[in-house]
């Protein structure tokens, strides 16, 4: 039997390679499910706060999380002042995994020799022994509660939750704090989605101008890869 070879122009191969490199350099975006409640009509004056860390948050390993919260609160227009705070802030973080189940498996488990299966964001192969169970989702969540330092009344409450098949701790917590504080002090009512870019790892940041501040529920455009 005669075999016929198909030639692919070199230009097409180069274009495919460039597209692949561009895809690898795309900045990740963290999508947070956010819900906020506020009794504030404006940013308090003075806009000072102190983070009150719970007993379980006194260990040194919680330090980076507290630093990320401080940075997000500063971007929201607040200034840390442990001696004379107008607001007392409590923060919380959660980390766990969410199991997933194969929607093609049927009520009694996967077919013994079937192809297919929902494993992460692609397709996989499973047999009777279920070597490849669906990839679990990593769930990361943050919460922020603000109290009036004089009255102890809660004046602001917000939370953000993110689920995906990848995780980047602790940087993802910083993005979630930013998402949770979007719209402060008068956030939109009801649950909403906020999409923000994950900052590049230290030392790998591209030399590009800073992106414009994100609006609630709107993705921040990232500079084109160079």
C-alpha positions in Angstrom: 0.0 0.0 0.0 1.4 3.4 -0.9 1.8 5.9 1.9 1.2 9.5 1.3 2.9 12.1 3.4 1.4 15.5 4.1 3.7 18.4 4.4 3.0 21.0 7.0 4.4 24.5 6.1 7.1 25.6 8.5 5.2 28.9 9.0 2.3 27.0 10.6 4.6 25.1 12.9 6.2 28.4 14.0 2.8 29.9 14.6 1.8 26.9 16.7 5.0 27.2 18.8 4.5 30.9 19.4 0.9 30.3 20.5 2.0 27.6 22.8 4.6 29.8 24.4 2.1 32.6 24.8 -0.4 30.2 26.5 2.3 29.2 29.0 3.0 32.8 29.9 -0.7 33.7 30.5 -1.3 35.0 34.0 -3.6 33.0 36.1 -6.9 34.5 37.2 -8.5 33.8 40.6 -12.2 33.8 40.6 -13.7 34.4 44.0 -17.3 34.0 45.1 -17.8 37.1 47.2 -20.6 38.2 49.6 -20.4 41.3 51.7 -22.5 43.2 54.3 -22.0 46.7 55.4 -23.5 49.3 57.7 -20.9 51.9 56.8 -21.9 55.0 54.7 -18.3 56.0 54.1 -14.7 55.1 55.1 -14.4 55.8 58.8 -12.3 58.8 59.8 -9.7 58.2 60.9 -9.4 55.2 58.6 -7.3 53.2 61.1 -7.5 49.6 62.1 -5.9 46.8 64.2 -6.0 43.1 63.4 -7.0 41.1 66.4 -5.5 37.7 65.9 -7.3 34.8 67.5 -5.4 32.4 69.8 -5.2 29.9 66.9 -3.6 32.6 64.7 -0.7 33.3 67.1 1.8 30.8 65.5 4.5 32.2 63.3 3.2 30.3 60.2 0.1 32.7 60.2 2.4 35.7 59.8 2.4 35.7 56.0 -1.4 35.4 55.9 -1.7 38.5 58.3 0.7 40.4 56.0 -1.4 39.7 52.9 -4.5 40.9 54.8 -2.7 44.1 55.8 -1.7 44.7 52.2 -5.3 44.2 51.0 -6.7 46.5 53.8 -4.2 49.2 52.8 -5.4 48.9 49.1 -8.9 49.3 50.4 -8.0 52.7 52.0 -7.3 51.7 55.6 -4.2 52.4 57.6 -2.9 50.1 60.3 -2.6 51.7 63.8 -2.4 49.3 66.6 -2.3 52.0 69.2 -5.4 54.0 68.1 -7.6 51.9 65.8 -11.0 53.1 64.7 -11.8 49.5 63.5 -11.0 46.2 65.0 -10.5 43.6 62.3 -10.7 39.8 62.5 -9.6 37.7 59.6 -10.1 34.0 58.9 -8.8 31.6 56.3 -9.8 28.1 55.4 -8.1 25.4 53.3 -9.6 22.0 52.3 -10.4 19.9 49.3 -13.7 19.1 47.7 -14.1 15.5 46.3 -15.7 15.2 42.9 -17.5 12.3 41.2 -17.5 11.1 37.7 -20.9 12.2 36.1 -20.4 9.4 33.4 -20.0 6.7 35.9 -23.7 5.9 36.5 -25.3 5.1 39.9 -23.2 2.0 40.5 -19.8 3.2 39.6 -17.9 3.3 36.4 -18.3 0.7 33.7 -15.7 -2.0 33.9 -13.9 -1.3 30.6 -15.3 2.1 29.7 -13.4 5.0 28.2 -13.9 8.5 29.2 -14.5 10.1 32.6 -14.4 13.5 34.0 -10.9 14.0 35.5 -10.0 17.6 36.1 -10.4 19.6 33.0 -9.8 16.8 30.5 -10.7 13.3 29.7 -9.2 10.2 31.3 -9.4 6.4 31.3 -10.8 4.3 34.1 -11.2 0.6 34.7 -12.9 -1.5 37.3 -10.3 -0.5 40.0 -10.8 3.3 39.4 -7.1 4.1 39.1 -7.9 7.7 38.1 -10.6 9.2 40.4 -11.7 12.7 39.5 -9.1 15.3 40.6 -10.5 17.0 43.8 -11.0 20.7 43.9 -8.8 22.8 46.2 -11.0 25.2 48.2 -9.5 28.3 49.7 -11.6 30.9 51.6 -11.1 34.1 53.5 -13.3 36.2 55.8 -13.0 39.7 57.2 -15.1 41.1 60.1 -14.7 44.7 61.1 -16.0 46.1 64.4 -16.3 49.6 65.7 -13.5 49.9 68.3 -15.7 52.1 70.5 -19.0 50.2 70.4 -17.8 46.7 69.4 -20.6 46.6 66.8 -20.0 44.7 63.6 -19.9 47.3 60.8 -18.5 45.2 57.9 -18.5 41.5 57.1 -17.2 39.9 53.9 -16.0 36.6 52.6 -14.5 35.2 49.4 -14.2 31.5 48.3 -12.2 30.0 45.4 -12.3 26.5 44.1 -10.1 25.1 41.4 -7.9 22.1 40.4 -4.7 24.0 41.2 -3.6 26.0 44.2 -1.0 28.6 45.0 -0.6 29.1 48.7 -0.3 31.6 50.3 -0.5 34.0 47.3 -4.1 33.0 46.6 -5.2 34.3 50.0 -3.9 37.7 49.1 -6.0 37.8 46.0 -9.1 36.6 47.9 -8.6 39.3 50.5 -8.6 41.8 47.7 -11.7 40.2 46.2 -13.5 40.2 49.5 -12.8 44.0 50.0 -13.9 45.0 46.5 -16.3 47.9 46.9 -15.4 48.8 50.5 -17.2 50.5 52.3 -20.3 50.1 50.2 -20.1 46.8 48.3 -22.7 45.5 45.9 -25.6 43.6 47.5 -25.9 39.9 47.2 -23.4 37.2 46.1 -21.1 38.1 43.2 -18.1 36.9 41.3 -14.8 38.8 41.4 -12.0 37.9 39.1 -8.5 39.1 39.8 -5.0 38.1 38.5 -2.7 36.1 40.7 0.5 38.1 41.2 3.6 36.5 39.6 6.1 34.8 41.9 8.8 37.1 43.3 11.6 37.5 40.8 9.4 36.5 37.9 7.4 39.7 37.6 7.3 41.1 34.1 8.3 44.7 33.5 4.9 46.0 32.7 2.7 48.9 33.9 0.3 48.2 36.7 -3.2 47.2 35.7 -6.2 49.4 36.5 -8.1 48.6 39.7 -10.7 45.9 39.3 -14.4 46.5 39.4 -16.6 44.0 41.2 -17.3 41.1 39.0 -15.0 42.3 36.2 -11.8 40.6 35.2 -8.7 42.8 35.3 -7.0 42.8 31.9 -3.4 41.7 32.1 -0.6 43.2 30.0 0.2 41.2 26.9 3.1 38.8 27.2 6.4 40.0 25.8 
